[in-house]
Amino acid sequence: MCLRILAFLICMPLLAQSAGQVDKEDQAKAAADLRARIEATPTLSFDGVRFTVQAPGVSWKPGLVSWLAVDGNGTIYELRRGEEGAPVLALDREGKLLRSRGN
């Protein structure tokens, strides 16, 4: 029994080393496949638009925008960070506040 355990402990690093070589080969193939997929991906056009949110009140302070989405009707949703103001805003296309959630 002790001899089997000793043989296992001696062979284990050799098995792990050969498994590591196979993993490196698989990783290299996966990386090459990923590069090929990225290069084959079409580039989408993007037109940036300057957009300023109209403050709903004098004491309103903007936070950092961490997420933005637009629904099918053109309503813009912002998730904001910061202590002041609501963390979720719904705006129209001109930047006017339609509604807010939170705080």
PAPA-679963 format. One record per residue (C-alpha): residue in three letters; x, y, z; chain; residue number from 1. Coordinates in steps of 0.1 Angstrom, whole numbers. Example, Ala and Ser with C-alpha at 12.3 -4.5 7.8 and 13.67 -1.06 7.14 Angstrom:
padren kolke = ALA; c1 = 123; c2 = -45; c3 = 78; marpa = A; firo = 1
padren kolke = SER; c1 = 137; c2 = -11; c3 = 71; marpa = A; firo = 2
***
This chain:
padren kolke = MET; c1 = 0; c2 = 0; c3 = 0; marpa = A; firo = 1
padren kolke = CYS; c1 = 28; c2 = 24; c3 = 9; marpa = A; firo = 2
padren kolke = LEU; c1 = 46; c2 = 16; c3 = -23; marpa = A; firo = 3
padren kolke = ARG; c1 = 15; c2 = 26; c3 = -43; marpa = A; firo = 4
padren kolke = ILE; c1 = 12; c2 = 59; c3 = -26; marpa = A; firo = 5
padren kolke = LEU; c1 = 49; c2 = 66; c3 = -31; marpa = A; firo = 6
padren kolke = ALA; c1 = 45; c2 = 57; c3 = -69; marpa = A; firo = 7
padren kolke = PHE; c1 = 15; c2 = 80; c3 = -71; marpa = A; firo = 8
padren kolke = LEU; c1 = 33; c2 = 109; c3 = -54; marpa = A; firo = 9
padren kolke = ILE; c1 = 63; c2 = 104; c3 = -78; marpa = A; firo = 10
padren kolke = CYS; c1 = 41; c2 = 102; c3 = -109; marpa = A; firo = 11
padren kolke = MET; c1 = 17; c2 = 131; c3 = -100; marpa = A; firo = 12
padren kolke = PRO; c1 = 41; c2 = 160; c3 = -109; marpa = A; firo = 13
padren kolke = LEU; c1 = 48; c2 = 143; c3 = -143; marpa = A; firo = 14
padren kolke = LEU; c1 = 11; c2 = 139; c3 = -150; marpa = A; firo = 15
padren kolke = ALA; c1 = 4; c2 = 175; c3 = -140; marpa = A; firo = 16
padren kolke = GLN; c1 = 33; c2 = 187; c3 = -162; marpa = A; firo = 17
padren kolke = SER; c1 = 20; c2 = 169; c3 = -193; marpa = A; firo = 18
padren kolke = ALA; c1 = -16; c2 = 181; c3 = -185; marpa = A; firo = 19
padren kolke = GLY; c1 = -2; c2 = 217; c3 = -183; marpa = A; firo = 20
padren kolke = GLN; c1 = 13; c2 = 214; c3 = -218; marpa = A; firo = 21
padren kolke = VAL; c1 = -20; c2 = 203; c3 = -232; marpa = A; firo = 22
padren kolke = ASP; c1 = -37; c2 = 232; c3 = -214; marpa = A; firo = 23
padren kolke = LYS; c1 = -12; c2 = 256; c3 = -229; marpa = A; firo = 24
padren kolke = GLU; c1 = -19; c2 = 242; c3 = -264; marpa = A; firo = 25
padren kolke = ASP; c1 = -56; c2 = 245; c3 = -259; marpa = A; firo = 26
padren kolke = GLN; c1 = -52; c2 = 280; c3 = -245; marpa = A; firo = 27
padren kolke = ALA; c1 = -32; c2 = 290; c3 = -276; marpa = A; firo = 28
padren kolke = LYS; c1 = -58; c2 = 276; c3 = -299; marpa = A; firo = 29
padren kolke = ALA; c1 = -86; c2 = 293; c3 = -280; marpa = A; firo = 30
padren kolke = ALA; c1 = -67; c2 = 326; c3 = -281; marpa = A; firo = 31
padren kolke = ALA; c1 = -61; c2 = 323; c3 = -319; marpa = A; firo = 32
padren kolke = ASP; c1 = -98; c2 = 315; c3 = -324; marpa = A; firo = 33
padren kolke = LEU; c1 = -108; c2 = 345; c3 = -304; marpa = A; firo = 34
padren kolke = ARG; c1 = -85; c2 = 368; c3 = -323; marpa = A; firo = 35
padren kolke = ALA; c1 = -99; c2 = 355; c3 = -356; marpa = A; firo = 36
padren kolke = ARG; c1 = -135; c2 = 361; c3 = -344; marpa = A; firo = 37
padren kolke = ILE; c1 = -127; c2 = 396; c3 = -333; marpa = A; firo = 38
padren kolke = GLU; c1 = -110; c2 = 405; c3 = -366; marpa = A; firo = 39
padren kolke = ALA; c1 = -140; c2 = 390; c3 = -385; marpa = A; firo = 40
padren kolke = THR; c1 = -165; c2 = 411; c3 = -365; marpa = A; firo = 41
padren kolke = PRO; c1 = -180; c2 = 440; c3 = -386; marpa = A; firo = 42
padren kolke = THR; c1 = -174; c2 = 475; c3 = -373; marpa = A; firo = 43
padren kolke = LEU; c1 = -206; c2 = 493; c3 = -364; marpa = A; firo = 44
padren kolke = SER; c1 = -209; c2 = 530; c3 = -371; marpa = A; firo = 45
padren kolke = PHE; c1 = -213; c2 = 553; c3 = -340; marpa = A; firo = 46
padren kolke = ASP; c1 = -224; c2 = 589; c3 = -341; marpa = A; firo = 47
padren kolke = GLY; c1 = -219; c2 = 606; c3 = -307; marpa = A; firo = 48
padren kolke = VAL; c1 = -243; c2 = 633; c3 = -296; marpa = A; firo = 49
padren kolke = ARG; c1 = -237; c2 = 660; c3 = -270; marpa = A; firo = 50
padren kolke = PHE; c1 = -264; c2 = 658; c3 = -244; marpa = A; firo = 51
padren kolke = THR; c1 = -270; c2 = 680; c3 = -214; marpa = A; firo = 52
padren kolke = VAL; c1 = -295; c2 = 672; c3 = -187; marpa = A; firo = 53
padren kolke = GLN; c1 = -317; c2 = 702; c3 = -177; marpa = A; firo = 54
padren kolke = ALA; c1 = -316; c2 = 706; c3 = -140; marpa = A; firo = 55
padren kolke = PRO; c1 = -351; c2 = 702; c3 = -125; marpa = A; firo = 56
padren kolke = GLY; c1 = -344; c2 = 727; c3 = -97; marpa = A; firo = 57
padren kolke = VAL; c1 = -318; c2 = 751; c3 = -83; marpa = A; firo = 58
padren kolke = SER; c1 = -305; c2 = 728; c3 = -56; marpa = A; firo = 59
padren kolke = TRP; c1 = -302; c2 = 698; c3 = -80; marpa = A; firo = 60
padren kolke = LYS; c1 = -267; c2 = 684; c3 = -83; marpa = A; firo = 61
padren kolke = PRO; c1 = -257; c2 = 659; c3 = -110; marpa = A; firo = 62
padren kolke = GLY; c1 = -240; c2 = 627; c3 = -101; marpa = A; firo = 63
padren kolke = LEU; c1 = -217; c2 = 605; c3 = -122; marpa = A; firo = 64
padren kolke = VAL; c1 = -236; c2 = 586; c3 = -149; marpa = A; firo = 65
padren kolke = SER; c1 = -228; c2 = 549; c3 = -146; marpa = A; firo = 66
padren kolke = TRP; c1 = -254; c2 = 535; c3 = -170; marpa = A; firo = 67
padren kolke = LEU; c1 = -275; c2 = 548; c3 = -199; marpa = A; firo = 68
padren kolke = ALA; c1 = -303; c2 = 532; c3 = -220; marpa = A; firo = 69
padren kolke = VAL; c1 = -329; c2 = 544; c3 = -245; marpa = A; firo = 70
padren kolke = ASP; c1 = -363; c2 = 527; c3 = -249; marpa = A; firo = 71
padren kolke = GLY; c1 = -383; c2 = 524; c3 = -281; marpa = A; firo = 72
padren kolke = ASN; c1 = -401; c2 = 557; c3 = -275; marpa = A; firo = 73
padren kolke = GLY; c1 = -369; c2 = 577; c3 = -271; marpa = A; firo = 74
padren kolke = THR; c1 = -370; c2 = 580; c3 = -234; marpa = A; firo = 75
padren kolke = ILE; c1 = -335; c2 = 581; c3 = -220; marpa = A; firo = 76
padren kolke = TYR; c1 = -328; c2 = 563; c3 = -186; marpa = A; firo = 77
padren kolke = GLU; c1 = -297; c2 = 573; c3 = -165; marpa = A; firo = 78
padren kolke = LEU; c1 = -284; c2 = 555; c3 = -135; marpa = A; firo = 79
padren kolke = ARG; c1 = -263; c2 = 580; c3 = -115; marpa = A; firo = 80
padren kolke = ARG; c1 = -239; c2 = 578; c3 = -86; marpa = A; firo = 81
padren kolke = GLY; c1 = -236; c2 = 604; c3 = -59; marpa = A; firo = 82
padren kolke = GLU; c1 = -252; c2 = 615; c3 = -26; marpa = A; firo = 83
padren kolke = GLU; c1 = -273; c2 = 642; c3 = -41; marpa = A; firo = 84
padren kolke = GLY; c1 = -304; c2 = 637; c3 = -63; marpa = A; firo = 85
padren kolke = ALA; c1 = -322; c2 = 606; c3 = -75; marpa = A; firo = 86
padren kolke = PRO; c1 = -301; c2 = 577; c3 = -87; marpa = A; firo = 87
padren kolke = VAL; c1 = -325; c2 = 568; c3 = -116; marpa = A; firo = 88
padren kolke = LEU; c1 = -337; c2 = 595; c3 = -141; marpa = A; firo = 89
padren kolke = ALA; c1 = -360; c2 = 593; c3 = -171; marpa = A; firo = 90
padren kolke = LEU; c1 = -354; c2 = 621; c3 = -196; marpa = A; firo = 91
padren kolke = ASP; c1 = -368; c2 = 631; c3 = -230; marpa = A; firo = 92
padren kolke = ARG; c1 = -347; c2 = 637; c3 = -260; marpa = A; firo = 93
padren kolke = GLU; c1 = -340; c2 = 674; c3 = -251; marpa = A; firo = 94
padren kolke = GLY; c1 = -327; c2 = 664; c3 = -216; marpa = A; firo = 95
padren kolke = LYS; c1 = -359; c2 = 675; c3 = -197; marpa = A; firo = 96
padren kolke = LEU; c1 = -366; c2 = 653; c3 = -166; marpa = A; firo = 97
padren kolke = LEU; c1 = -397; c2 = 633; c3 = -171; marpa = A; firo = 98
padren kolke = ARG; c1 = -396; c2 = 613; c3 = -138; marpa = A; firo = 99
padren kolke = SER; c1 = -371; c2 = 600; c3 = -113; marpa = A; firo = 100
padren kolke = ARG; c1 = -368; c2 = 572; c3 = -88; marpa = A; firo = 101
padren kolke = GLY; c1 = -349; c2 = 570; c3 = -55; marpa = A; firo = 102
padren kolke = ASN; c1 = -338; c2 = 595; c3 = -29; marpa = A; firo = 103
***
